[in-house]
Structures are given as structure tokens and as C-alpha cells.
Amino acid sequence: MLTQSALNQPEAALQTLETAKAETKGQYDPELYIQILAELRANYFKKGEY
């Protein structure tokens, strides 16, 4: 499965990840929440926003 990041759609990837972060309850699925945060961090880093 290709991600939006892999398809060179960084803004779409960030928007999707921000939505996922807002809608995911970290206390109920901490592993998923951590994965979302890691992807956000990686995408913002690629964009140069440290």
C-alpha cells in the first residue's frame, strides 16, 4: 500500500495525519496514536519544519 507521502503528496499526508490525530483517542489505542505522531514528525521533518 502506497502512502500519500510516498506518492509525493506531502500536504495531503499532513492533513490526513492531523485528522487522524484529532480523531484518535490515545488512551484507547496508544500504539496507533504513537504511529500517527511518528509519521507526523517524519513528514514535518521532511518539509523542514523542525
PyMOL Python script that loads the backbone (N, CA, C, O; Angstrom):
from pymol import cmd

cmd.read_pdbstr("""\
ATOM      1  N   MET A   1       0.842  -1.178   0.000  1.00  0.00           N
ATOM      2  CA  MET A   1       0.000   0.000   0.000  1.00  0.00           C
ATOM      3  C   MET A   1       0.889   1.244   0.000  1.00  0.00           C
ATOM      4  O   MET A   1       1.765   1.386   0.854  1.00  0.00           O
ATOM      5  N   LEU A   2       0.666   2.127  -0.941  1.00  0.00           N
ATOM      6  CA  LEU A   2       1.428   3.368  -1.012  1.00  0.00           C
ATOM      7  C   LEU A   2       0.759   4.445  -0.174  1.00  0.00           C
ATOM      8  O   LEU A   2      -0.464   4.585  -0.172  1.00  0.00           O
ATOM      9  N   THR A   3       1.580   5.197   0.533  1.00  0.00           N
ATOM     10  CA  THR A   3       1.051   6.292   1.328  1.00  0.00           C
ATOM     11  C   THR A   3       1.066   7.576   0.517  1.00  0.00           C
ATOM     12  O   THR A   3       1.694   7.657  -0.539  1.00  0.00           O
ATOM     13  N   GLN A   4       0.370   8.565   1.023  1.00  0.00           N
ATOM     14  CA  GLN A   4       0.364   9.862   0.352  1.00  0.00           C
ATOM     15  C   GLN A   4       1.763  10.453   0.317  1.00  0.00           C
ATOM     16  O   GLN A   4       2.129  11.137  -0.639  1.00  0.00           O
ATOM     17  N   SER A   5       2.537  10.194   1.344  1.00  0.00           N
ATOM     18  CA  SER A   5       3.925  10.676   1.367  1.00  0.00           C
ATOM     19  C   SER A   5       4.728  10.032   0.248  1.00  0.00           C
ATOM     20  O   SER A   5       5.491  10.702  -0.448  1.00  0.00           O
ATOM     21  N   ALA A   6       4.549   8.724   0.081  1.00  0.00           N
ATOM     22  CA  ALA A   6       5.270   8.004  -0.963  1.00  0.00           C
ATOM     23  C   ALA A   6       4.824   8.451  -2.356  1.00  0.00           C
ATOM     24  O   ALA A   6       5.590   8.360  -3.315  1.00  0.00           O
ATOM     25  N   LEU A   7       3.604   8.924  -2.464  1.00  0.00           N
ATOM     26  CA  LEU A   7       3.078   9.387  -3.747  1.00  0.00           C
ATOM     27  C   LEU A   7       3.383  10.861  -3.993  1.00  0.00           C
ATOM     28  O   LEU A   7       2.826  11.480  -4.900  1.00  0.00           O
ATOM     29  N   ASN A   8       4.282  11.417  -3.167  1.00  0.00           N
ATOM     30  CA  ASN A   8       4.688  12.813  -3.297  1.00  0.00           C
ATOM     31  C   ASN A   8       3.513  13.773  -3.118  1.00  0.00           C
ATOM     32  O   ASN A   8       3.351  14.729  -3.877  1.00  0.00           O
ATOM     33  N   GLN A   9       2.710  13.501  -2.111  1.00  0.00           N
ATOM     34  CA  GLN A   9       1.592  14.369  -1.751  1.00  0.00           C
ATOM     35  C   GLN A   9       1.739  14.758  -0.277  1.00  0.00           C
ATOM     36  O   GLN A   9       0.919  14.373   0.556  1.00  0.00           O
ATOM     37  N   PRO A  10       2.790  15.526   0.037  1.00  0.00           N
ATOM     38  CA  PRO A  10       3.080  15.802   1.448  1.00  0.00           C
ATOM     39  C   PRO A  10       1.983  16.587   2.167  1.00  0.00           C
ATOM     40  O   PRO A  10       1.702  16.312   3.334  1.00  0.00           O
ATOM     41  N   GLU A  11       1.370  17.537   1.509  1.00  0.00           N
ATOM     42  CA  GLU A  11       0.326  18.327   2.172  1.00  0.00           C
ATOM     43  C   GLU A  11      -0.900  17.469   2.472  1.00  0.00           C
ATOM     44  O   GLU A  11      -1.509  17.597   3.534  1.00  0.00           O
ATOM     45  N   ALA A  12      -1.258  16.598   1.536  1.00  0.00           N
ATOM     46  CA  ALA A  12      -2.390  15.697   1.756  1.00  0.00           C
ATOM     47  C   ALA A  12      -2.075  14.730   2.897  1.00  0.00           C
ATOM     48  O   ALA A  12      -2.941  14.425   3.717  1.00  0.00           O
ATOM     49  N   ALA A  13      -0.838  14.254   2.944  1.00  0.00           N
ATOM     50  CA  ALA A  13      -0.426  13.348   4.021  1.00  0.00           C
ATOM     51  C   ALA A  13      -0.528  14.038   5.373  1.00  0.00           C
ATOM     52  O   ALA A  13      -1.045  13.461   6.329  1.00  0.00           O
ATOM     53  N   LEU A  14      -0.039  15.265   5.456  1.00  0.00           N
ATOM     54  CA  LEU A  14      -0.109  16.003   6.722  1.00  0.00           C
ATOM     55  C   LEU A  14      -1.551  16.241   7.146  1.00  0.00           C
ATOM     56  O   LEU A  14      -1.889  16.091   8.320  1.00  0.00           O
ATOM     57  N   GLN A  15      -2.390  16.606   6.207  1.00  0.00           N
ATOM     58  CA  GLN A  15      -3.801  16.848   6.528  1.00  0.00           C
ATOM     59  C   GLN A  15      -4.470  15.568   7.038  1.00  0.00           C
ATOM     60  O   GLN A  15      -5.211  15.595   8.020  1.00  0.00           O
ATOM     61  N   THR A  16      -4.201  14.455   6.362  1.00  0.00           N
ATOM     62  CA  THR A  16      -4.778  13.179   6.779  1.00  0.00           C
ATOM     63  C   THR A  16      -4.282  12.785   8.163  1.00  0.00           C
ATOM     64  O   THR A  16      -5.064  12.334   9.000  1.00  0.00           O
ATOM     65  N   LEU A  17      -2.986  12.956   8.407  1.00  0.00           N
ATOM     66  CA  LEU A  17      -2.419  12.600   9.703  1.00  0.00           C
ATOM     67  C   LEU A  17      -2.934  13.500  10.819  1.00  0.00           C
ATOM     68  O   LEU A  17      -3.204  13.025  11.922  1.00  0.00           O
ATOM     69  N   GLU A  18      -3.072  14.787  10.545  1.00  0.00           N
ATOM     70  CA  GLU A  18      -3.615  15.706  11.557  1.00  0.00           C
ATOM     71  C   GLU A  18      -5.061  15.328  11.895  1.00  0.00           C
ATOM     72  O   GLU A  18      -5.461  15.387  13.058  1.00  0.00           O
ATOM     73  N   THR A  19      -5.836  14.946  10.894  1.00  0.00           N
ATOM     74  CA  THR A  19      -7.212  14.496  11.130  1.00  0.00           C
ATOM     75  C   THR A  19      -7.216  13.220  11.960  1.00  0.00           C
ATOM     76  O   THR A  19      -7.991  13.089  12.907  1.00  0.00           O
ATOM     77  N   ALA A  20      -6.354  12.289  11.602  1.00  0.00           N
ATOM     78  CA  ALA A  20      -6.260  11.032  12.351  1.00  0.00           C
ATOM     79  C   ALA A  20      -5.873  11.292  13.803  1.00  0.00           C
ATOM     80  O   ALA A  20      -6.412  10.670  14.718  1.00  0.00           O
ATOM     81  N   LYS A  21      -4.938  12.213  14.007  1.00  0.00           N
ATOM     82  CA  LYS A  21      -4.505  12.552  15.372  1.00  0.00           C
ATOM     83  C   LYS A  21      -5.665  13.128  16.175  1.00  0.00           C
ATOM     84  O   LYS A  21      -5.847  12.790  17.345  1.00  0.00           O
ATOM     85  N   ALA A  22      -6.441  13.991  15.546  1.00  0.00           N
ATOM     86  CA  ALA A  22      -7.568  14.624  16.240  1.00  0.00           C
ATOM     87  C   ALA A  22      -8.676  13.622  16.571  1.00  0.00           C
ATOM     88  O   ALA A  22      -9.364  13.759  17.583  1.00  0.00           O
ATOM     89  N   GLU A  23      -8.841  12.632  15.727  1.00  0.00           N
ATOM     90  CA  GLU A  23      -9.953  11.693  15.908  1.00  0.00           C
ATOM     91  C   GLU A  23      -9.574  10.435  16.680  1.00  0.00           C
ATOM     92  O   GLU A  23     -10.450   9.657  17.056  1.00  0.00           O
ATOM     93  N   THR A  24      -8.293  10.225  16.919  1.00  0.00           N
ATOM     94  CA  THR A  24      -7.833   9.037  17.630  1.00  0.00           C
ATOM     95  C   THR A  24      -7.689   9.355  19.109  1.00  0.00           C
ATOM     96  O   THR A  24      -7.133  10.385  19.489  1.00  0.00           O
ATOM     97  N   LYS A  25      -8.189   8.471  19.915  1.00  0.00           N
ATOM     98  CA  LYS A  25      -8.071   8.631  21.358  1.00  0.00           C
ATOM     99  C   LYS A  25      -6.852   7.829  21.827  1.00  0.00           C
ATOM    100  O   LYS A  25      -6.866   6.599  21.852  1.00  0.00           O
ATOM    101  N   GLY A  26      -5.809   8.557  22.195  1.00  0.00           N
ATOM    102  CA  GLY A  26      -4.555   7.937  22.589  1.00  0.00           C
ATOM    103  C   GLY A  26      -4.674   6.976  23.751  1.00  0.00           C
ATOM    104  O   GLY A  26      -3.940   5.991  23.818  1.00  0.00           O
ATOM    105  N   GLN A  27      -5.591   7.248  24.670  1.00  0.00           N
ATOM    106  CA  GLN A  27      -5.724   6.374  25.830  1.00  0.00           C
ATOM    107  C   GLN A  27      -6.354   5.032  25.476  1.00  0.00           C
ATOM    108  O   GLN A  27      -6.192   4.063  26.218  1.00  0.00           O
ATOM    109  N   TYR A  28      -7.078   4.957  24.344  1.00  0.00           N
ATOM    110  CA  TYR A  28      -7.723   3.707  23.948  1.00  0.00           C
ATOM    111  C   TYR A  28      -6.870   2.894  22.976  1.00  0.00           C
ATOM    112  O   TYR A  28      -6.958   1.667  22.951  1.00  0.00           O
ATOM    113  N   ASP A  29      -6.058   3.562  22.191  1.00  0.00           N
ATOM    114  CA  ASP A  29      -5.186   2.864  21.235  1.00  0.00           C
ATOM    115  C   ASP A  29      -3.846   3.590  21.176  1.00  0.00           C
ATOM    116  O   ASP A  29      -3.539   4.257  20.188  1.00  0.00           O
ATOM    117  N   PRO A  30      -3.049   3.459  22.236  1.00  0.00           N
ATOM    118  CA  PRO A  30      -1.793   4.214  22.301  1.00  0.00           C
ATOM    119  C   PRO A  30      -0.802   3.858  21.190  1.00  0.00           C
ATOM    120  O   PRO A  30      -0.055   4.721  20.730  1.00  0.00           O
ATOM    121  N   GLU A  31      -0.790   2.601  20.759  1.00  0.00           N
ATOM    122  CA  GLU A  31       0.147   2.199  19.704  1.00  0.00           C
ATOM    123  C   GLU A  31      -0.160   2.929  18.392  1.00  0.00           C
ATOM    124  O   GLU A  31       0.748   3.419  17.720  1.00  0.00           O
ATOM    125  N   LEU A  32      -1.434   2.998  18.037  1.00  0.00           N
ATOM    126  CA  LEU A  32      -1.838   3.710  16.822  1.00  0.00           C
ATOM    127  C   LEU A  32      -1.518   5.196  16.946  1.00  0.00           C
ATOM    128  O   LEU A  32      -1.011   5.806  16.004  1.00  0.00           O
ATOM    129  N   TYR A  33      -1.810   5.771  18.096  1.00  0.00           N
ATOM    130  CA  TYR A  33      -1.563   7.190  18.314  1.00  0.00           C
ATOM    131  C   TYR A  33      -0.070   7.516  18.182  1.00  0.00           C
ATOM    132  O   TYR A  33       0.300   8.537  17.602  1.00  0.00           O
ATOM    133  N   ILE A  34       0.772   6.651  18.718  1.00  0.00           N
ATOM    134  CA  ILE A  34       2.218   6.849  18.621  1.00  0.00           C
ATOM    135  C   ILE A  34       2.678   6.741  17.171  1.00  0.00           C
ATOM    136  O   ILE A  34       3.553   7.494  16.741  1.00  0.00           O
ATOM    137  N   GLN A  35       2.099   5.817  16.417  1.00  0.00           N
ATOM    138  CA  GLN A  35       2.440   5.686  14.997  1.00  0.00           C
ATOM    139  C   GLN A  35       2.050   6.941  14.224  1.00  0.00           C
ATOM    140  O   GLN A  35       2.796   7.400  13.358  1.00  0.00           O
ATOM    141  N   ILE A  36       0.886   7.488  14.537  1.00  0.00           N
ATOM    142  CA  ILE A  36       0.434   8.721  13.870  1.00  0.00           C
ATOM    143  C   ILE A  36       1.399   9.860  14.184  1.00  0.00           C
ATOM    144  O   ILE A  36       1.797  10.602  13.286  1.00  0.00           O
ATOM    145  N   LEU A  37       1.777  10.001  15.458  1.00  0.00           N
ATOM    146  CA  LEU A  37       2.710  11.054  15.847  1.00  0.00           C
ATOM    147  C   LEU A  37       4.070  10.881  15.171  1.00  0.00           C
ATOM    148  O   LEU A  37       4.689  11.862  14.759  1.00  0.00           O
ATOM    149  N   ALA A  38       4.530   9.647  15.059  1.00  0.00           N
ATOM    150  CA  ALA A  38       5.818   9.387  14.408  1.00  0.00           C
ATOM    151  C   ALA A  38       5.759   9.771  12.929  1.00  0.00           C
ATOM    152  O   ALA A  38       6.705  10.356  12.401  1.00  0.00           O
ATOM    153  N   GLU A  39       4.665   9.449  12.270  1.00  0.00           N
ATOM    154  CA  GLU A  39       4.514   9.817  10.858  1.00  0.00           C
ATOM    155  C   GLU A  39       4.426  11.334  10.697  1.00  0.00           C
ATOM    156  O   GLU A  39       5.002  11.896   9.766  1.00  0.00           O
ATOM    157  N   LEU A  40       3.708  11.992  11.600  1.00  0.00           N
ATOM    158  CA  LEU A  40       3.631  13.451  11.559  1.00  0.00           C
ATOM    159  C   LEU A  40       5.020  14.058  11.717  1.00  0.00           C
ATOM    160  O   LEU A  40       5.401  14.958  10.970  1.00  0.00           O
ATOM    161  N   ARG A  41       5.766  13.561  12.688  1.00  0.00           N
ATOM    162  CA  ARG A  41       7.123  14.068  12.926  1.00  0.00           C
ATOM    163  C   ARG A  41       7.987  13.895  11.683  1.00  0.00           C
ATOM    164  O   ARG A  41       8.693  14.819  11.278  1.00  0.00           O
ATOM    165  N   ALA A  42       7.930  12.716  11.081  1.00  0.00           N
ATOM    166  CA  ALA A  42       8.739  12.442   9.886  1.00  0.00           C
ATOM    167  C   ALA A  42       8.342  13.350   8.730  1.00  0.00           C
ATOM    168  O   ALA A  42       9.204  13.852   8.010  1.00  0.00           O
ATOM    169  N   ASN A  43       7.040  13.562   8.548  1.00  0.00           N
ATOM    170  CA  ASN A  43       6.579  14.391   7.436  1.00  0.00           C
ATOM    171  C   ASN A  43       6.914  15.862   7.648  1.00  0.00           C
ATOM    172  O   ASN A  43       7.304  16.552   6.706  1.00  0.00           O
ATOM    173  N   TYR A  44       6.765  16.347   8.875  1.00  0.00           N
ATOM    174  CA  TYR A  44       7.134  17.736   9.146  1.00  0.00           C
ATOM    175  C   TYR A  44       8.649  17.922   9.001  1.00  0.00           C
ATOM    176  O   TYR A  44       9.102  18.968   8.537  1.00  0.00           O
ATOM    177  N   PHE A  45       9.430  16.916   9.395  1.00  0.00           N
ATOM    178  CA  PHE A  45      10.884  16.988   9.254  1.00  0.00           C
ATOM    179  C   PHE A  45      11.271  17.070   7.777  1.00  0.00           C
ATOM    180  O   PHE A  45      12.123  17.873   7.395  1.00  0.00           O
ATOM    181  N   LYS A  46      10.632  16.224   6.943  1.00  0.00           N
ATOM    182  CA  LYS A  46      10.900  16.262   5.507  1.00  0.00           C
ATOM    183  C   LYS A  46      10.579  17.635   4.914  1.00  0.00           C
ATOM    184  O   LYS A  46      11.232  18.096   3.978  1.00  0.00           O
ATOM    185  N   LYS A  47       9.572  18.263   5.475  1.00  0.00           N
ATOM    186  CA  LYS A  47       9.133  19.573   4.996  1.00  0.00           C
ATOM    187  C   LYS A  47      10.053  20.685   5.512  1.00  0.00           C
ATOM    188  O   LYS A  47       9.989  21.819   5.036  1.00  0.00           O
ATOM    189  N   GLY A  48      10.906  20.355   6.486  1.00  0.00           N
ATOM    190  CA  GLY A  48      11.829  21.354   7.037  1.00  0.00           C
ATOM    191  C   GLY A  48      11.261  22.100   8.221  1.00  0.00           C
ATOM    192  O   GLY A  48      11.815  23.120   8.631  1.00  0.00           O
ATOM    193  N   GLU A  49      10.178  21.617   8.775  1.00  0.00           N
ATOM    194  CA  GLU A  49       9.568  22.230   9.956  1.00  0.00           C
ATOM    195  C   GLU A  49       9.929  21.404  11.176  1.00  0.00           C
ATOM    196  O   GLU A  49       9.232  20.454  11.530  1.00  0.00           O
ATOM    197  N   TYR A  50      11.017  21.777  11.805  1.00  0.00           N
ATOM    198  CA  TYR A  50      11.501  21.004  12.950  1.00  0.00           C
ATOM    199  C   TYR A  50      10.826  21.452  14.217  1.00  0.00           C
ATOM    200  O   TYR A  50      11.106  20.914  15.288  1.00  0.00           O
TER     201      TYR A  50
END
""", "prot")
cmd.dss("prot")
cmd.show_as("cartoon", "prot")
cmd.util.cbc("prot")
cmd.orient("prot")
